[in-house]
């Protein structure tokens, strides 16, 4: 696993459905696994209405998506000691639906989406095949180290 980097974490549950299931301690563990530098992060669990509004307002897409990452210092030339700053928004409705469709636990899928969001916050992306392969490889490695299955196993079986 990665070295523990300084993390300032805020967890918000305006949609409280997962508050008892997805604990702050679990979230911190998943973030630390994917954190390659100090960070100040907010993880926010929202319902479909808020998720849809955020996705529409900031990405021009009129639907709720599973995870949105707002990286505030992505690509900027900052002091190398400056922490990564981001809000990572998870839509409970989409997350639960996808977990059921993919035959995963909500915990397993949430761990994957948080790792995915943390990587985005640190500048990783999947806009082209090469970037996607790199990011998926890192996600798979980190989630395996955390004790979860390869989140892309079903997709790889189809190829």
TORPANU-753198 format. One record per residue: x, y, z of N, C-alpha, C in turn; residue in one letter; residue number from 0. Coordinates in nm, 2 decimals. Layout:
BEGIN
nx, ny, nz, cax, cay, caz, cx, cy, cz, rest, nr
X, Y, Z, X, Y, Z, X, Y, Z, A, NUM;
...
***
This chain:
BEGIN
nx, ny, nz, cax, cay, caz, cx, cy, cz, rest, nr
0.08, -0.12, 0.00, 0.00, 0.00, 0.00, 0.09, 0.12, 0.00, X, 0;
0.02, 0.23, -0.04, 0.10, 0.36, -0.05, 0.13, 0.41, 0.09, X, 1;
0.23, 0.50, 0.10, 0.27, 0.56, 0.22, 0.15, 0.65, 0.27, X, 2;
0.13, 0.66, 0.40, 0.03, 0.75, 0.45, 0.07, 0.90, 0.43, X, 3;
-0.01, 0.97, 0.35, 0.01, 1.11, 0.33, -0.09, 1.19, 0.42, X, 4;
-0.05, 1.31, 0.45, -0.14, 1.40, 0.53, -0.27, 1.42, 0.46, X, 5;
-0.38, 1.39, 0.53, -0.51, 1.40, 0.48, -0.60, 1.48, 0.57, X, 6;
-0.66, 1.59, 0.52, -0.77, 1.66, 0.59, -0.89, 1.62, 0.52, X, 7;
-0.98, 1.55, 0.59, -1.10, 1.49, 0.53, -1.23, 1.55, 0.60, X, 8;
-1.32, 1.58, 0.51, -1.46, 1.61, 0.55, -1.55, 1.51, 0.48, X, 9;
-1.64, 1.45, 0.56, -1.74, 1.36, 0.50, -1.88, 1.42, 0.52, X, 10;
-1.96, 1.43, 0.42, -2.09, 1.49, 0.43, -2.19, 1.39, 0.38, X, 11;
-2.30, 1.38, 0.45, -2.41, 1.29, 0.41, -2.54, 1.36, 0.40, X, 12;
-2.56, 1.46, 0.31, -2.69, 1.52, 0.29, -2.79, 1.41, 0.25, X, 13;
-2.75, 1.31, 0.19, -2.84, 1.19, 0.17, -2.78, 1.09, 0.27, X, 14;
-2.85, 1.06, 0.38, -2.80, 0.99, 0.49, -2.81, 0.83, 0.47, X, 15;
-2.86, 0.78, 0.36, -2.89, 0.64, 0.35, -2.76, 0.55, 0.37, X, 16;
-2.65, 0.60, 0.34, -2.53, 0.51, 0.35, -2.44, 0.55, 0.48, X, 17;
-2.49, 0.64, 0.56, -2.41, 0.69, 0.67, -2.37, 0.58, 0.77, X, 18;
-2.46, 0.48, 0.79, -2.42, 0.37, 0.89, -2.34, 0.26, 0.82, X, 19;
-2.35, 0.25, 0.68, -2.29, 0.15, 0.61, -2.15, 0.19, 0.56, X, 20;
-2.13, 0.31, 0.52, -2.00, 0.36, 0.47, -1.95, 0.46, 0.57, X, 21;
-1.86, 0.41, 0.65, -1.81, 0.49, 0.77, -1.70, 0.58, 0.73, X, 22;
-1.68, 0.68, 0.81, -1.56, 0.77, 0.79, -1.43, 0.69, 0.79, X, 23;
-1.42, 0.60, 0.88, -1.29, 0.52, 0.89, -1.27, 0.44, 0.76, X, 24;
-1.37, 0.38, 0.70, -1.35, 0.31, 0.58, -1.31, 0.40, 0.47, X, 25;
-1.38, 0.52, 0.46, -1.35, 0.62, 0.36, -1.21, 0.66, 0.37, X, 26;
-1.16, 0.69, 0.49, -1.02, 0.74, 0.51, -0.93, 0.63, 0.46, X, 27;
-0.95, 0.50, 0.49, -0.87, 0.39, 0.45, -0.86, 0.38, 0.30, X, 28;
-0.97, 0.40, 0.23, -0.97, 0.39, 0.09, -0.90, 0.51, 0.02, X, 29;
-0.92, 0.62, 0.08, -0.85, 0.74, 0.03, -0.70, 0.73, 0.05, X, 30;
-0.66, 0.69, 0.17, -0.51, 0.68, 0.20, -0.45, 0.58, 0.10, X, 31;
-0.52, 0.48, 0.06, -0.46, 0.38, -0.03, -0.43, 0.44, -0.17, X, 32;
-0.51, 0.54, -0.21, -0.50, 0.60, -0.34, -0.43, 0.74, -0.34, X, 33;
-0.38, 0.78, -0.22, -0.33, 0.91, -0.21, -0.18, 0.91, -0.22, X, 34;
-0.13, 0.98, -0.32, 0.02, 0.99, -0.35, 0.08, 1.12, -0.30, X, 35;
0.00, 1.20, -0.24, 0.05, 1.33, -0.19, -0.05, 1.38, -0.08, X, 36;
-0.01, 1.48, -0.01, -0.10, 1.54, 0.09, -0.23, 1.59, 0.02, X, 37;
-0.34, 1.58, 0.09, -0.47, 1.63, 0.03, -0.56, 1.68, 0.14, X, 38;
-0.65, 1.77, 0.08, -0.77, 1.82, 0.16, -0.89, 1.78, 0.07, X, 39;
-0.97, 1.69, 0.12, -1.08, 1.63, 0.04, -1.21, 1.64, 0.12, X, 40;
-1.31, 1.66, 0.04, -1.45, 1.64, 0.09, -1.51, 1.53, 0.01, X, 41;
-1.57, 1.44, 0.09, -1.65, 1.33, 0.03, -1.80, 1.36, 0.06, X, 42;
-1.88, 1.37, -0.04, -2.02, 1.41, -0.02, -2.12, 1.31, -0.08, X, 43;
-2.21, 1.25, -0.01, -2.31, 1.15, -0.06, -2.44, 1.23, -0.08, X, 44;
-2.48, 1.23, -0.21, -2.60, 1.30, -0.25, -2.71, 1.21, -0.31, X, 45;
-2.83, 1.26, -0.32, -2.94, 1.19, -0.38, -2.93, 1.22, -0.53, X, 46;
-3.02, 1.15, -0.61, -3.02, 1.16, -0.75, -3.05, 1.31, -0.80, X, 47;
-3.14, 1.38, -0.73, -3.17, 1.52, -0.77, -3.05, 1.61, -0.76, X, 48;
-2.97, 1.60, -0.65, -2.85, 1.68, -0.64, -2.74, 1.64, -0.73, X, 49;
-2.73, 1.51, -0.75, -2.63, 1.45, -0.84, -2.66, 1.50, -0.98, X, 50;
-2.78, 1.49, -1.02, -2.82, 1.53, -1.16, -2.80, 1.68, -1.18, X, 51;
-2.83, 1.76, -1.08, -2.81, 1.91, -1.09, -2.66, 1.94, -1.10, X, 52;
-2.58, 1.88, -1.02, -2.44, 1.91, -1.03, -2.38, 1.86, -1.16, X, 53;
-2.42, 1.75, -1.21, -2.37, 1.70, -1.34, -2.41, 1.79, -1.45, X, 54;
-2.54, 1.83, -1.45, -2.59, 1.92, -1.55, -2.52, 2.06, -1.55, X, 55;
-2.50, 2.11, -1.43, -2.44, 2.25, -1.41, -2.30, 2.25, -1.45, X, 56;
-2.22, 2.15, -1.41, -2.08, 2.15, -1.43, -2.02, 2.07, -1.55, X, 57;
-2.10, 1.97, -1.59, -2.06, 1.89, -1.71, -2.15, 1.90, -1.83, X, 58;
-2.26, 1.96, -1.81, -2.36, 1.98, -1.92, -2.43, 1.85, -1.95, X, 59;
-2.44, 1.75, -1.86, -2.50, 1.63, -1.88, -2.62, 1.62, -1.78, X, 60;
-2.74, 1.59, -1.84, -2.86, 1.60, -1.76, -2.90, 1.46, -1.70, X, 61;
-2.82, 1.41, -1.62, -2.85, 1.28, -1.55, -2.75, 1.28, -1.43, X, 62;
-2.80, 1.20, -1.33, -2.71, 1.17, -1.22, -2.61, 1.07, -1.25, X, 63;
-2.48, 1.09, -1.21, -2.38, 1.00, -1.24, -2.32, 0.94, -1.11, X, 64;
-2.24, 0.84, -1.11, -2.20, 0.77, -0.99, -2.10, 0.86, -0.91, X, 65;
-2.01, 0.92, -0.97, -1.91, 1.00, -0.90, -1.87, 1.12, -0.98, X, 66;
-1.86, 1.23, -0.92, -1.80, 1.36, -0.98, -1.69, 1.40, -0.89, X, 67;
-1.58, 1.44, -0.96, -1.46, 1.49, -0.88, -1.44, 1.63, -0.93, X, 68;
-1.43, 1.72, -0.83, -1.40, 1.86, -0.86, -1.26, 1.89, -0.80, X, 69;
-1.16, 1.88, -0.88, -1.02, 1.90, -0.84, -0.99, 2.05, -0.85, X, 70;
-0.96, 2.12, -0.74, -0.94, 2.26, -0.74, -0.80, 2.31, -0.78, X, 71;
-0.70, 2.22, -0.77, -0.57, 2.26, -0.81, -0.51, 2.17, -0.91, X, 72;
-0.59, 2.10, -0.98, -0.55, 2.01, -1.09, -0.49, 2.09, -1.20, X, 73;
-0.36, 2.05, -1.24, -0.30, 2.11, -1.35, -0.23, 2.25, -1.32, X, 74;
-0.25, 2.30, -1.20, -0.19, 2.43, -1.17, -0.05, 2.41, -1.12, X, 75;
0.03, 2.51, -1.14, 0.17, 2.51, -1.09, 0.17, 2.56, -0.95, X, 76;
0.17, 2.46, -0.85, 0.16, 2.50, -0.71, 0.29, 2.46, -0.65, X, 77;
0.31, 2.51, -0.53, 0.42, 2.47, -0.44, 0.41, 2.32, -0.43, X, 78;
0.52, 2.25, -0.44, 0.51, 2.10, -0.44, 0.46, 2.05, -0.31, X, 79;
0.46, 2.13, -0.20, 0.41, 2.09, -0.07, 0.26, 2.12, -0.06, X, 80;
0.20, 2.19, -0.15, 0.06, 2.22, -0.14, -0.02, 2.10, -0.16, X, 81;
-0.12, 2.08, -0.08, -0.20, 1.96, -0.09, -0.30, 1.96, -0.21, X, 82;
-0.33, 1.84, -0.25, -0.44, 1.83, -0.35, -0.57, 1.87, -0.28, X, 83;
-0.65, 1.95, -0.35, -0.78, 1.99, -0.30, -0.89, 1.95, -0.39, X, 84;
-0.99, 1.88, -0.34, -1.10, 1.83, -0.42, -1.22, 1.80, -0.34, X, 85;
-1.34, 1.81, -0.41, -1.46, 1.76, -0.36, -1.50, 1.64, -0.45, X, 86;
-1.53, 1.53, -0.38, -1.57, 1.41, -0.45, -1.71, 1.38, -0.41, X, 87;
-1.80, 1.38, -0.51, -1.95, 1.37, -0.49, -1.99, 1.23, -0.54, X, 88;
-2.05, 1.15, -0.45, -2.10, 1.02, -0.48, -2.26, 1.03, -0.48, X, 89;
-2.32, 0.98, -0.58, -2.47, 0.97, -0.59, -2.51, 0.84, -0.54, X, 90;
-2.58, 0.84, -0.42, -2.62, 0.72, -0.35, -2.71, 0.63, -0.44, X, 91;
-2.81, 0.70, -0.51, -2.90, 0.62, -0.60, -2.83, 0.55, -0.71, X, 92;
-2.74, 0.61, -0.78, -2.66, 0.55, -0.89, -2.57, 0.45, -0.83, X, 93;
-2.50, 0.48, -0.72, -2.41, 0.38, -0.66, -2.48, 0.25, -0.62, X, 94;
-2.59, 0.26, -0.56, -2.67, 0.14, -0.52, -2.72, 0.06, -0.64, X, 95;
-2.77, 0.13, -0.74, -2.82, 0.07, -0.86, -2.70, -0.01, -0.93, X, 96;
-2.59, 0.06, -0.95, -2.48, 0.00, -1.02, -2.42, -0.12, -0.94, X, 97;
-2.42, -0.11, -0.81, -2.37, -0.22, -0.72, -2.46, -0.34, -0.75, X, 98;
-2.59, -0.32, -0.75, -2.68, -0.44, -0.77, -2.66, -0.49, -0.91, X, 99;
-2.65, -0.41, -1.01, -2.64, -0.45, -1.15, -2.51, -0.53, -1.17, X, 100;
-2.40, -0.49, -1.10, -2.27, -0.55, -1.11, -2.25, -0.66, -1.01, X, 101;
-2.35, -0.69, -0.93, -2.34, -0.80, -0.83, -2.23, -0.78, -0.74, X, 102;
-2.22, -0.65, -0.69, -2.11, -0.61, -0.59, -2.18, -0.56, -0.47, X, 103;
-2.11, -0.56, -0.36, -2.17, -0.50, -0.24, -2.16, -0.35, -0.26, X, 104;
-2.24, -0.27, -0.18, -2.24, -0.13, -0.19, -2.10, -0.08, -0.14, X, 105;
-2.05, -0.15, -0.03, -1.92, -0.12, 0.02, -1.81, -0.13, -0.09, X, 106;
-1.81, -0.24, -0.16, -1.71, -0.27, -0.26, -1.72, -0.16, -0.37, X, 107;
-1.84, -0.13, -0.42, -1.85, -0.03, -0.53, -1.81, 0.11, -0.48, X, 108;
-1.85, 0.14, -0.35, -1.81, 0.27, -0.30, -1.66, 0.28, -0.29, X, 109;
-1.60, 0.18, -0.24, -1.45, 0.18, -0.23, -1.39, 0.21, -0.37, X, 110;
-1.44, 0.14, -0.47, -1.39, 0.17, -0.61, -1.41, 0.31, -0.65, X, 111;
-1.53, 0.36, -0.63, -1.56, 0.50, -0.68, -1.48, 0.60, -0.60, X, 112;
-1.46, 0.58, -0.47, -1.37, 0.67, -0.40, -1.23, 0.67, -0.45, X, 113;
-1.17, 0.55, -0.47, -1.04, 0.54, -0.52, -1.03, 0.61, -0.66, X, 114;
-1.13, 0.58, -0.74, -1.14, 0.64, -0.88, -1.14, 0.80, -0.86, X, 115;
-1.23, 0.85, -0.77, -1.23, 0.99, -0.75, -1.11, 1.06, -0.70, X, 116;
-1.04, 0.98, -0.61, -0.91, 1.03, -0.55, -0.81, 1.04, -0.66, X, 117;
-0.80, 0.94, -0.75, -0.71, 0.94, -0.86, -0.74, 1.06, -0.95, X, 118;
-0.86, 1.08, -0.98, -0.90, 1.20, -1.07, -0.85, 1.33, -1.00, X, 119;
-0.87, 1.34, -0.87, -0.83, 1.46, -0.79, -0.68, 1.49, -0.81, X, 120;
-0.60, 1.38, -0.83, -0.46, 1.39, -0.84, -0.41, 1.40, -0.99, X, 121;
-0.51, 1.42, -1.08, -0.47, 1.44, -1.22, -0.48, 1.32, -1.31, X, 122;
-0.52, 1.21, -1.26, -0.54, 1.09, -1.35, -0.67, 1.11, -1.42, X, 123;
-0.67, 1.05, -1.55, -0.79, 1.06, -1.63, -0.81, 0.94, -1.72, X, 124;
-0.91, 0.93, -1.79, -0.94, 0.82, -1.88, -1.00, 0.87, -2.01, X, 125;
-0.95, 0.98, -2.06, -1.00, 1.04, -2.18, -0.96, 0.96, -2.31, X, 126;
-0.85, 0.89, -2.30, -0.81, 0.80, -2.42, -0.78, 0.67, -2.37, X, 127;
-0.76, 0.57, -2.46, -0.73, 0.43, -2.42, -0.61, 0.41, -2.33, X, 128;
-0.50, 0.49, -2.36, -0.38, 0.48, -2.28, -0.40, 0.52, -2.14, X, 129;
-0.46, 0.64, -2.13, -0.49, 0.69, -1.99, -0.59, 0.60, -1.92, X, 130;
-0.69, 0.55, -1.98, -0.78, 0.46, -1.92, -0.71, 0.33, -1.87, X, 131;
-0.63, 0.28, -1.95, -0.56, 0.15, -1.91, -0.47, 0.18, -1.79, X, 132;
-0.40, 0.30, -1.79, -0.31, 0.33, -1.67, -0.40, 0.35, -1.55, X, 133;
-0.51, 0.42, -1.56, -0.59, 0.45, -1.44, -0.66, 0.32, -1.39, X, 134;
-0.71, 0.24, -1.48, -0.77, 0.11, -1.44, -0.67, 0.02, -1.38, X, 135;
-0.55, 0.02, -1.43, -0.45, -0.07, -1.37, -0.42, -0.03, -1.22, X, 136;
-0.41, 0.11, -1.20, -0.38, 0.16, -1.07, -0.50, 0.12, -0.97, X, 137;
-0.62, 0.15, -1.02, -0.74, 0.12, -0.94, -0.74, -0.03, -0.90, X, 138;
-0.72, -0.12, -1.00, -0.72, -0.26, -0.98, -0.62, -0.30, -0.87, X, 139;
-0.50, -0.25, -0.89, -0.39, -0.28, -0.79, -0.43, -0.23, -0.65, X, 140;
-0.47, -0.11, -0.64, -0.51, -0.05, -0.51, -0.62, -0.13, -0.44, X, 141;
-0.73, -0.16, -0.52, -0.84, -0.23, -0.47, -0.81, -0.37, -0.43, X, 142;
-0.72, -0.44, -0.50, -0.67, -0.57, -0.47, -0.60, -0.57, -0.33, X, 143;
-0.51, -0.47, -0.32, -0.44, -0.45, -0.19, -0.54, -0.42, -0.07, X, 144;
-0.65, -0.36, -0.10, -0.75, -0.34, 0.00, -0.84, -0.46, 0.03, X, 145;
-0.82, -0.56, -0.05, -0.90, -0.69, -0.03, -1.03, -0.70, -0.12, X, 146;
-1.04, -0.62, -0.22, -1.15, -0.62, -0.31, -1.11, -0.68, -0.44, X, 147;
-1.21, -0.73, -0.51, -1.19, -0.79, -0.65, -1.16, -0.68, -0.75, X, 148;
-1.11, -0.72, -0.86, -1.08, -0.63, -0.97, -1.21, -0.57, -1.02, X, 149;
-1.23, -0.44, -1.01, -1.35, -0.38, -1.05, -1.39, -0.39, -1.20, X, 150;
-1.29, -0.42, -1.28, -1.30, -0.43, -1.42, -1.30, -0.57, -1.47, X, 151;
-1.31, -0.67, -1.38, -1.30, -0.81, -1.42, -1.41, -0.85, -1.52, X, 152;
-1.53, -0.80, -1.50, -1.64, -0.84, -1.59, -1.62, -0.78, -1.73, X, 153;
-1.57, -0.66, -1.74, -1.54, -0.60, -1.87, -1.42, -0.67, -1.94, X, 154;
-1.32, -0.71, -1.86, -1.21, -0.78, -1.92, -1.25, -0.92, -1.97, X, 155;
-1.35, -0.98, -1.91, -1.39, -1.12, -1.95, -1.46, -1.11, -2.08, X, 156;
-1.53, -1.00, -2.12, -1.60, -0.98, -2.24, -1.50, -0.96, -2.36, X, 157;
-1.39, -0.90, -2.33, -1.29, -0.87, -2.44, -1.23, -0.99, -2.50, X, 158;
***
